[in-house]
């Protein structure tokens, strides 16, 4: 029996702060059985991960999947690079995107979709320090406005 729907396992909150997100796409990922069991338990971290294109294939680096407790000899290196499953035209589109100056491939989230592990991959451009400050100031201003408007209705 197949499970339907999606369940988000890990998100990369830092990515939206560090980068301007241009385009996103869904990719499958090549994993071993013990890695999938660990992911289902939520023992995965994609905070510092990134993707590269090598020999026409996309690989995800620095995604940490904790070894599965009952995995013993079947466990693999938690930080190994993992191949992403994409169609050739999608890889060409990504390659064209990162050829532009300052663009990189960043995973935004890792989730289960119909029982399969998927990665939401984005082409992103790095933010400068002043962009980050501007974003923080904007969020702060919005928070103050909400707080102020909710106080009006109470009082």
TIRO-2110 file (N, C-alpha, C; in Angstrom, 1 decimal):
// TIRO-2110
0.8, -1.2, 0.0, N, 1, A
0.0, 0.0, 0.0, CA, 1, A
0.9, 1.3, 0.0, C, 1, A
0.7, 2.1, -1.0, N, 2, A
1.5, 3.3, -1.1, CA, 2, A
0.8, 4.5, -0.3, C, 2, A
1.7, 5.2, 0.4, N, 3, A
1.2, 6.4, 1.1, CA, 3, A
1.1, 7.5, 0.0, C, 3, A
0.1, 8.4, 0.2, N, 4, A
0.0, 9.5, -0.7, CA, 4, A
0.2, 10.8, 0.0, C, 4, A
0.5, 11.8, -0.7, N, 5, A
0.7, 13.1, 0.0, CA, 5, A
2.2, 13.4, 0.3, C, 5, A
2.5, 14.6, 0.8, N, 6, A
3.9, 14.9, 1.1, CA, 6, A
4.0, 15.2, 2.6, C, 6, A
5.2, 14.9, 3.1, N, 7, A
5.6, 15.1, 4.5, CA, 7, A
7.0, 15.8, 4.5, C, 7, A
7.1, 17.0, 4.9, N, 8, A
8.4, 17.7, 4.9, CA, 8, A
9.2, 17.1, 6.1, C, 8, A
10.4, 16.8, 5.8, N, 9, A
11.3, 16.2, 6.8, CA, 9, A
12.3, 17.2, 7.3, C, 9, A
12.9, 18.0, 6.3, N, 10, A
13.9, 19.0, 6.7, CA, 10, A
13.8, 20.2, 5.8, C, 10, A
14.0, 21.3, 6.3, N, 11, A
14.0, 22.6, 5.5, CA, 11, A
15.3, 23.3, 5.7, C, 11, A
15.7, 24.0, 4.7, N, 12, A
17.0, 24.8, 4.8, CA, 12, A
16.6, 26.3, 5.0, C, 12, A
16.3, 26.7, 6.3, N, 13, A
15.9, 28.1, 6.6, CA, 13, A
17.0, 29.1, 6.2, C, 13, A
18.2, 28.6, 6.4, N, 14, A
19.4, 29.5, 6.1, CA, 14, A
19.4, 29.9, 4.7, C, 14, A
19.0, 29.0, 3.8, N, 15, A
19.1, 29.3, 2.3, CA, 15, A
18.3, 30.6, 1.9, C, 15, A
17.1, 30.7, 2.5, N, 16, A
16.3, 31.9, 2.1, CA, 16, A
16.8, 33.2, 2.7, C, 16, A
17.6, 33.1, 3.7, N, 17, A
18.3, 34.2, 4.3, CA, 17, A
19.6, 34.6, 3.6, C, 17, A
20.3, 33.5, 3.1, N, 18, A
21.6, 33.8, 2.5, CA, 18, A
21.5, 34.0, 1.0, C, 18, A
20.4, 33.6, 0.3, N, 19, A
20.3, 33.7, -1.1, CA, 19, A
19.0, 34.3, -1.6, C, 19, A
19.1, 34.8, -2.8, N, 20, A
17.8, 35.2, -3.5, CA, 20, A
17.5, 34.0, -4.3, C, 20, A
16.3, 33.4, -4.1, N, 21, A
15.9, 32.2, -4.8, CA, 21, A
15.3, 32.6, -6.1, C, 21, A
15.8, 32.0, -7.2, N, 22, A
15.4, 32.3, -8.6, CA, 22, A
14.4, 31.3, -9.1, C, 22, A
14.8, 30.0, -9.1, N, 23, A
13.9, 29.0, -9.7, CA, 23, A
14.1, 27.7, -8.9, C, 23, A
13.0, 27.0, -8.8, N, 24, A
13.0, 25.7, -8.0, CA, 24, A
12.6, 24.5, -8.8, C, 24, A
13.0, 23.3, -8.5, N, 25, A
12.6, 22.1, -9.1, CA, 25, A
12.7, 20.9, -8.2, C, 25, A
11.9, 19.9, -8.4, N, 26, A
11.9, 18.7, -7.6, CA, 26, A
12.9, 17.7, -8.2, C, 26, A
13.6, 17.0, -7.3, N, 27, A
14.6, 16.0, -7.8, CA, 27, A
14.5, 14.8, -6.9, C, 27, A
14.6, 13.6, -7.5, N, 28, A
14.7, 12.4, -6.7, CA, 28, A
16.2, 12.3, -6.2, C, 28, A
16.4, 11.4, -5.3, N, 29, A
17.8, 11.2, -4.7, CA, 29, A
18.1, 9.7, -4.6, C, 29, A
19.4, 9.4, -4.9, N, 30, A
19.8, 8.0, -4.8, CA, 30, A
20.3, 7.8, -3.3, C, 30, A
19.6, 6.8, -2.6, N, 31, A
19.9, 6.6, -1.2, CA, 31, A
20.0, 5.1, -1.0, C, 31, A
20.6, 4.7, 0.1, N, 32, A
20.6, 3.3, 0.5, CA, 32, A
19.4, 3.1, 1.5, C, 32, A
19.1, 1.8, 1.7, N, 33, A
18.0, 1.5, 2.6, CA, 33, A
18.1, 2.1, 4.0, C, 33, A
19.3, 2.0, 4.6, N, 34, A
19.4, 2.5, 5.9, CA, 34, A
19.3, 4.0, 6.0, C, 34, A
19.7, 4.7, 4.9, N, 35, A
19.6, 6.2, 4.8, CA, 35, A
18.1, 6.6, 4.8, C, 35, A
17.3, 5.8, 4.0, N, 36, A
15.9, 6.1, 3.9, CA, 36, A
15.2, 6.0, 5.3, C, 36, A
15.6, 4.9, 6.0, N, 37, A
15.0, 4.7, 7.4, CA, 37, A
15.4, 5.8, 8.3, C, 37, A
16.7, 6.3, 8.2, N, 38, A
17.1, 7.4, 9.0, CA, 38, A
16.3, 8.7, 8.7, C, 38, A
16.1, 8.9, 7.4, N, 39, A
15.4, 10.1, 6.9, CA, 39, A
14.0, 10.1, 7.4, C, 39, A
13.3, 8.9, 7.4, N, 40, A
12.0, 8.7, 7.9, CA, 40, A
11.9, 9.1, 9.4, C, 40, A
13.0, 8.9, 10.1, N, 41, A
13.0, 9.2, 11.5, CA, 41, A
13.3, 10.7, 11.7, C, 41, A
13.6, 11.4, 10.6, N, 42, A
13.9, 12.8, 10.7, CA, 42, A
15.3, 13.1, 11.1, C, 42, A
16.2, 12.2, 10.9, N, 43, A
17.6, 12.4, 11.3, CA, 43, A
18.5, 12.8, 10.1, C, 43, A
18.2, 14.0, 9.6, N, 44, A
18.9, 14.5, 8.4, CA, 44, A
19.0, 16.0, 8.6, C, 44, A
20.1, 16.6, 8.1, N, 45, A
20.4, 18.0, 8.1, CA, 45, A
20.9, 18.5, 6.8, C, 45, A
20.2, 19.5, 6.2, N, 46, A
20.6, 20.0, 4.9, CA, 46, A
21.0, 21.4, 5.0, C, 46, A
21.3, 21.9, 6.2, N, 47, A
21.7, 23.3, 6.4, CA, 47, A
22.8, 23.8, 5.6, C, 47, A
23.9, 23.0, 5.6, N, 48, A
25.1, 23.5, 4.9, CA, 48, A
25.3, 22.8, 3.5, C, 48, A
24.3, 22.2, 3.0, N, 49, A
24.5, 21.4, 1.7, CA, 49, A
24.3, 22.3, 0.5, C, 49, A
24.9, 21.8, -0.6, N, 50, A
24.8, 22.4, -1.9, CA, 50, A
24.9, 21.4, -3.0, C, 50, A
24.6, 21.7, -4.2, N, 51, A
24.6, 20.8, -5.3, CA, 51, A
25.6, 21.2, -6.3, C, 51, A
26.2, 20.3, -7.0, N, 52, A
27.1, 20.6, -8.1, CA, 52, A
26.8, 19.7, -9.3, C, 52, A
27.2, 20.2, -10.5, N, 53, A
27.0, 19.4, -11.7, CA, 53, A
28.4, 18.9, -12.1, C, 53, A
28.5, 17.5, -12.2, N, 54, A
29.8, 16.9, -12.6, CA, 54, A
29.5, 15.8, -13.6, C, 54, A
30.1, 16.0, -14.8, N, 55, A
30.0, 15.1, -15.9, CA, 55, A
28.5, 14.9, -16.3, C, 55, A
27.7, 15.9, -16.3, N, 56, A
26.3, 15.9, -16.8, CA, 56, A
25.4, 15.3, -15.7, C, 56, A
25.9, 15.1, -14.5, N, 57, A
25.0, 14.6, -13.4, CA, 57, A
25.0, 15.5, -12.2, C, 57, A
24.0, 15.6, -11.5, N, 58, A
23.9, 16.5, -10.3, CA, 58, A
24.1, 15.7, -9.0, C, 58, A
25.0, 16.3, -8.2, N, 59, A
25.3, 15.6, -6.9, CA, 59, A
25.1, 16.6, -5.8, C, 59, A
24.5, 16.1, -4.7, N, 60, A
24.3, 16.9, -3.5, CA, 60, A
25.4, 16.6, -2.5, C, 60, A
26.0, 17.6, -2.0, N, 61, A
27.2, 17.5, -1.1, CA, 61, A
26.7, 18.0, 0.3, C, 61, A
27.4, 17.6, 1.4, N, 62, A
27.3, 18.0, 2.7, CA, 62, A
25.9, 17.8, 3.3, C, 62, A
25.1, 16.9, 2.8, N, 63, A
23.8, 16.6, 3.4, CA, 63, A
24.1, 15.5, 4.5, C, 63, A
23.8, 15.8, 5.7, N, 64, A
24.2, 14.8, 6.8, CA, 64, A
23.0, 14.0, 7.1, C, 64, A
23.1, 12.7, 6.9, N, 65, A
22.1, 11.7, 7.3, CA, 65, A
22.7, 10.9, 8.4, C, 65, A
22.2, 11.0, 9.6, N, 66, A
22.7, 10.2, 10.8, CA, 66, A
22.6, 8.7, 10.5, C, 66, A
23.7, 7.9, 10.9, N, 67, A
23.6, 6.5, 10.7, CA, 67, A
22.4, 5.9, 11.4, C, 67, A
21.7, 4.9, 10.8, N, 68, A
20.6, 4.2, 11.3, CA, 68, A
21.0, 3.3, 12.5, C, 68, A
20.4, 3.4, 13.6, N, 69, A
20.8, 2.6, 14.8, CA, 69, A
20.9, 1.1, 14.5, C, 69, A
19.9, 0.5, 13.9, N, 70, A
19.9, -0.9, 13.6, CA, 70, A
20.6, -1.3, 12.3, C, 70, A
21.3, -0.3, 11.7, N, 71, A
21.9, -0.5, 10.3, CA, 71, A
23.2, -1.3, 10.3, C, 71, A
23.9, -1.3, 11.5, N, 72, A
25.2, -2.0, 11.6, CA, 72, A
26.1, -1.9, 10.4, C, 72, A
26.4, -3.0, 9.7, N, 73, A
27.4, -3.0, 8.6, CA, 73, A
26.8, -2.3, 7.3, C, 73, A
25.5, -2.0, 7.2, N, 74, A
24.9, -1.4, 6.0, CA, 74, A
25.0, 0.1, 6.0, C, 74, A
25.4, 0.7, 7.2, N, 75, A
25.5, 2.1, 7.2, CA, 75, A
26.6, 2.6, 6.4, C, 75, A
26.4, 3.8, 5.8, N, 76, A
27.4, 4.4, 4.9, CA, 76, A
27.8, 5.8, 5.5, C, 76, A
28.8, 6.4, 4.9, N, 77, A
29.3, 7.7, 5.4, CA, 77, A
28.2, 8.7, 5.4, C, 77, A
27.9, 9.4, 6.6, N, 78, A
26.8, 10.3, 6.7, CA, 78, A
26.9, 11.5, 5.8, C, 78, A
28.1, 11.9, 5.4, N, 79, A
28.3, 13.1, 4.6, CA, 79, A
28.7, 12.8, 3.1, C, 79, A
28.5, 11.6, 2.7, N, 80, A
28.9, 11.3, 1.3, CA, 80, A
28.1, 12.1, 0.3, C, 80, A
28.7, 12.2, -0.9, N, 81, A
27.9, 13.0, -2.0, CA, 81, A
26.8, 12.0, -2.5, C, 81, A
25.6, 12.6, -2.8, N, 82, A
24.5, 11.7, -3.3, CA, 82, A
24.0, 12.2, -4.6, C, 82, A
23.8, 11.3, -5.5, N, 83, A
23.3, 11.7, -6.8, CA, 83, A
21.9, 12.0, -6.8, C, 83, A
21.5, 13.1, -7.5, N, 84, A
20.2, 13.5, -7.7, CA, 84, A
19.6, 13.1, -9.0, C, 84, A
18.4, 12.7, -9.0, N, 85, A
17.8, 12.1, -10.2, CA, 85, A
17.0, 13.2, -11.0, C, 85, A
17.5, 13.6, -12.1, N, 86, A
16.8, 14.6, -12.9, CA, 86, A
16.9, 14.2, -14.4, C, 86, A
15.9, 14.7, -15.2, N, 87, A
16.0, 14.5, -16.6, CA, 87, A
17.1, 15.4, -17.2, C, 87, A
17.6, 14.9, -18.4, N, 88, A
18.7, 15.7, -19.1, CA, 88, A
18.3, 17.1, -19.3, C, 88, A
17.1, 17.4, -19.7, N, 89, A
16.7, 18.8, -20.0, CA, 89, A
16.7, 19.6, -18.7, C, 89, A
16.3, 19.0, -17.6, N, 90, A
16.3, 19.7, -16.3, CA, 90, A
17.8, 20.0, -15.9, C, 90, A
18.7, 19.1, -16.1, N, 91, A
20.1, 19.3, -15.8, CA, 91, A
20.7, 20.4, -16.7, C, 91, A
20.3, 20.4, -18.0, N, 92, A
20.8, 21.5, -18.9, CA, 92, A
20.3, 22.8, -18.4, C, 92, A
19.0, 22.9, -18.0, N, 93, A
18.4, 24.1, -17.5, CA, 93, A
19.2, 24.6, -16.3, C, 93, A
19.5, 23.7, -15.3, N, 94, A
20.2, 24.1, -14.1, CA, 94, A
21.6, 24.5, -14.5, C, 94, A
22.3, 23.8, -15.4, N, 95, A
23.6, 24.2, -15.9, CA, 95, A
23.6, 25.6, -16.5, C, 95, A
22.6, 25.9, -17.3, N, 96, A
22.5, 27.2, -17.9, CA, 96, A
22.4, 28.3, -16.8, C, 96, A
21.6, 27.9, -15.7, N, 97, A
21.4, 28.8, -14.6, CA, 97, A
22.6, 29.1, -13.8, C, 97, A
23.4, 28.1, -13.6, N, 98, A
24.6, 28.3, -12.7, CA, 98, A
25.8, 28.9, -13.5, C, 98, A
25.7, 28.9, -14.9, N, 99, A
26.7, 29.5, -15.7, CA, 99, A
26.7, 31.0, -15.5, C, 99, A
25.6, 31.5, -15.1, N, 100, A
25.5, 33.0, -14.8, CA, 100, A
26.3, 33.3, -13.6, C, 100, A
26.8, 34.5, -13.6, N, 101, A
27.7, 34.8, -12.4, CA, 101, A
27.0, 34.8, -11.1, C, 101, A
27.6, 34.1, -10.1, N, 102, A
27.1, 34.2, -8.8, CA, 102, A
26.0, 33.2, -8.4, C, 102, A
25.6, 32.4, -9.4, N, 103, A
24.5, 31.5, -9.1, CA, 103, A
25.0, 30.1, -8.6, C, 103, A
24.2, 29.5, -7.7, N, 104, A
24.6, 28.2, -7.1, CA, 104, A
23.3, 27.4, -6.9, C, 104, A
23.5, 26.1, -6.7, N, 105, A
22.4, 25.2, -6.5, CA, 105, A
22.3, 24.9, -5.0, C, 105, A
21.1, 25.1, -4.5, N, 106, A
20.9, 25.0, -3.0, CA, 106, A
19.6, 24.2, -2.8, C, 106, A
19.7, 23.1, -1.9, N, 107, A
18.5, 22.4, -1.6, CA, 107, A
17.7, 23.2, -0.6, C, 107, A
16.4, 23.4, -0.8, N, 108, A
15.5, 24.2, 0.1, CA, 108, A
14.8, 23.3, 1.1, C, 108, A
14.4, 22.1, 0.6, N, 109, A
13.8, 21.1, 1.6, CA, 109, A
13.9, 19.7, 1.1, C, 109, A
13.7, 18.8, 2.1, N, 110, A
13.8, 17.4, 1.8, CA, 110, A
12.4, 16.8, 2.3, C, 110, A
11.7, 16.1, 1.5, N, 111, A
10.4, 15.6, 1.9, CA, 111, A
10.1, 14.2, 1.3, C, 111, A
9.1, 13.6, 1.9, N, 112, A
8.6, 12.3, 1.4, CA, 112, A
7.4, 12.6, 0.5, C, 112, A
7.4, 12.1, -0.7, N, 113, A
6.2, 12.3, -1.6, CA, 113, A
5.8, 10.9, -2.1, C, 113, A
4.7, 10.5, -1.8, N, 114, A
4.2, 9.2, -2.2, CA, 114, A
5.2, 8.1, -1.8, C, 114, A
5.8, 8.2, -0.6, N, 115, A
6.7, 7.2, -0.1, CA, 115, A
8.1, 7.3, -0.6, C, 115, A
8.4, 8.3, -1.5, N, 116, A
9.7, 8.5, -2.0, CA, 116, A
10.4, 9.8, -1.5, C, 116, A
11.7, 9.7, -1.3, N, 117, A
12.4, 10.9, -0.8, CA, 117, A
12.7, 11.9, -1.9, C, 117, A
12.3, 13.1, -1.8, N, 118, A
12.5, 14.1, -2.8, CA, 118, A
13.2, 15.3, -2.3, C, 118, A
13.9, 16.1, -3.1, N, 119, A
14.6, 17.3, -2.7, CA, 119, A
14.1, 18.4, -3.6, C, 119, A
13.8, 19.6, -2.9, N, 120, A
13.5, 20.8, -3.6, CA, 120, A
14.8, 21.5, -3.9, C, 120, A
15.2, 21.6, -5.1, N, 121, A
16.5, 22.2, -5.5, CA, 121, A
16.2, 23.6, -6.1, C, 121, A
17.0, 24.6, -5.7, N, 122, A
16.8, 26.0, -6.2, CA, 122, A
18.1, 26.5, -6.8, C, 122, A
17.9, 27.3, -7.9, N, 123, A
19.1, 28.1, -8.4, CA, 123, A
19.0, 29.4, -7.6, C, 123, A
20.1, 29.8, -7.0, N, 124, A
20.0, 30.9, -6.1, CA, 124, A
21.2, 31.8, -6.3, C, 124, A
21.1, 33.1, -6.0, N, 125, A
22.2, 34.0, -6.1, CA, 125, A
22.5, 34.5, -4.7, C, 125, A
23.7, 34.5, -4.3, N, 126, A
24.2, 34.9, -3.0, CA, 126, A
23.8, 36.4, -2.6, C, 126, A
23.3, 36.6, -1.4, N, 127, A
23.0, 38.0, -1.0, CA, 127, A
24.3, 38.6, -0.4, C, 127, A
24.4, 39.9, -0.6, N, 128, A
25.4, 40.7, 0.0, CA, 128, A
25.0, 41.0, 1.4, C, 128, A
25.9, 41.5, 2.2, N, 129, A
25.6, 41.8, 3.6, CA, 129, A
24.5, 42.8, 3.7, C, 129, A
24.5, 43.9, 2.9, N, 130, A
23.5, 44.9, 3.0, CA, 130, A
22.1, 44.4, 2.6, C, 130, A
22.0, 43.4, 1.7, N, 131, A
20.8, 42.8, 1.3, CA, 131, A
20.2, 42.1, 2.5, C, 131, A
21.0, 41.4, 3.3, N, 132, A
20.6, 40.6, 4.5, CA, 132, A
20.0, 41.6, 5.5, C, 132, A
20.8, 42.7, 5.7, N, 133, A
20.3, 43.7, 6.7, CA, 133, A
19.0, 44.3, 6.3, C, 133, A
18.8, 44.5, 5.0, N, 134, A
17.6, 45.1, 4.5, CA, 134, A
16.4, 44.1, 4.7, C, 134, A
16.7, 42.9, 4.5, N, 135, A
15.6, 41.8, 4.7, CA, 135, A
15.2, 41.8, 6.2, C, 135, A
16.2, 41.8, 7.1, N, 136, A
15.9, 41.8, 8.5, CA, 136, A
15.2, 43.0, 8.9, C, 136, A
15.5, 44.2, 8.4, N, 137, A
14.8, 45.4, 8.8, CA, 137, A
13.4, 45.4, 8.3, C, 137, A
13.2, 44.8, 7.1, N, 138, A
11.8, 44.7, 6.5, CA, 138, A
10.9, 43.8, 7.4, C, 138, A
11.5, 42.6, 7.8, N, 139, A
10.7, 41.7, 8.6, CA, 139, A
10.4, 42.4, 10.0, C, 139, A
11.4, 43.1, 10.5, N, 140, A
11.2, 43.7, 11.8, CA, 140, A
10.1, 44.8, 11.7, C, 140, A
10.1, 45.6, 10.6, N, 141, A
9.1, 46.6, 10.4, CA, 141, A
7.7, 45.9, 10.3, C, 141, A
7.6, 44.8, 9.6, N, 142, A
6.3, 44.1, 9.4, CA, 142, A
5.8, 43.6, 10.7, C, 142, A
6.7, 43.1, 11.5, N, 143, A
6.4, 42.5, 12.9, CA, 143, A
5.8, 43.7, 13.8, C, 143, A
6.5, 44.8, 13.7, N, 144, A
6.0, 46.0, 14.5, CA, 144, A
4.7, 46.4, 14.1, C, 144, A
4.4, 46.5, 12.8, N, 145, A
3.1, 46.9, 12.3, CA, 145, A
2.0, 45.9, 12.7, C, 145, A
2.3, 44.6, 12.6, N, 146, A
1.3, 43.6, 13.1, CA, 146, A
1.0, 43.8, 14.6, C, 146, A
2.1, 44.0, 15.3, N, 147, A
2.0, 44.1, 16.8, CA, 147, A
1.2, 45.3, 17.1, C, 147, A
1.5, 46.4, 16.4, N, 148, A
0.8, 47.7, 16.7, CA, 148, A
-0.7, 47.6, 16.3, C, 148, A
-1.0, 47.0, 15.2, N, 149, A
-2.4, 46.9, 14.7, CA, 149, A
-3.2, 45.9, 15.7, C, 149, A
-2.6, 44.9, 16.2, N, 150, A
-3.3, 44.0, 17.1, CA, 150, A
-3.5, 44.7, 18.5, C, 150, A
-2.6, 45.6, 18.9, N, 151, A
-2.8, 46.4, 20.1, CA, 151, A
-4.0, 47.3, 20.0, C, 151, A
-4.2, 47.9, 18.8, N, 152, A
-5.3, 48.8, 18.5, CA, 152, A
-6.7, 48.1, 18.8, C, 152, A
-6.8, 46.9, 18.3, N, 153, A
-8.1, 46.2, 18.4, CA, 153, A
-8.3, 45.8, 19.9, C, 153, A
-7.3, 45.6, 20.6, N, 154, A
-7.5, 45.1, 22.0, CA, 154, A
-7.9, 46.3, 22.9, C, 154, A
-7.4, 47.5, 22.6, N, 155, A
-7.5, 48.5, 23.6, CA, 155, A
-8.6, 49.5, 23.4, C, 155, A
END
